[in-house]
Amino acid sequence: GVCWGERGGGRGTRGQGQVMASLGMMRRFVLLLCLSSLASAGHFKYGTLGWKHLGMNSVEFTLESAWATDYGPYMSQGTGGQVTVGDVIRIQGLGNPVLEFGDGESAIVKARVTSVDPSLMVWVGTSTVLHQYPSPRNVTSGEAWGAGFTGCCRSDGLLGGGGGS
């Protein structure tokens, strides 16, 4: 998951430039590995979750994720029965994929389609979600809040324990 607390963090914070550049290269590498295994059953292909502290207890989350274009609920939300760039698609699956903020709250995610690759049968979308935390840190544990994107339906062969969970 992604954590935030009093120290701020996320993308673009001072002192993290080299780490963030390395993570950007790693994300592209993971993306290539994930896209190379698209012939599998699930409709989730990959996701990256970033965040930006907006001040006080407010955070802006940005989720970039990739999904199968031939998954029925996505096709039915697309323009003319197909997913196209510019469409806004509600992320769906058997496990109701949601952005969990770590404070007991969650959000259903809608993604604006930024690219479609018909040969790989995959679309990529970006979601931006704002969240107001009740405090800068979890008052029960004293730890930073942890957020994550959860759900089901991962394609077989994905890194990090793919195969339908």
ZIFEN-V637038 format. One record per helix or strand of 2 or more residues. SS is the DSSP state (alpha for helix, beta for strand). FROM is the first residue (numbers start at 1). TO is the last residue. If there is no record, write none. Layout:
[[SS/FROM/TO] [SS/FROM/TO]]
This chain:
[[beta/2/4] [alpha/17/35] [beta/44/55] [beta/58/68] [alpha/72/77] [beta/88/90] [beta/98/100] [beta/106/108] [beta/110/117] [beta/122/132] [beta/145/150]]
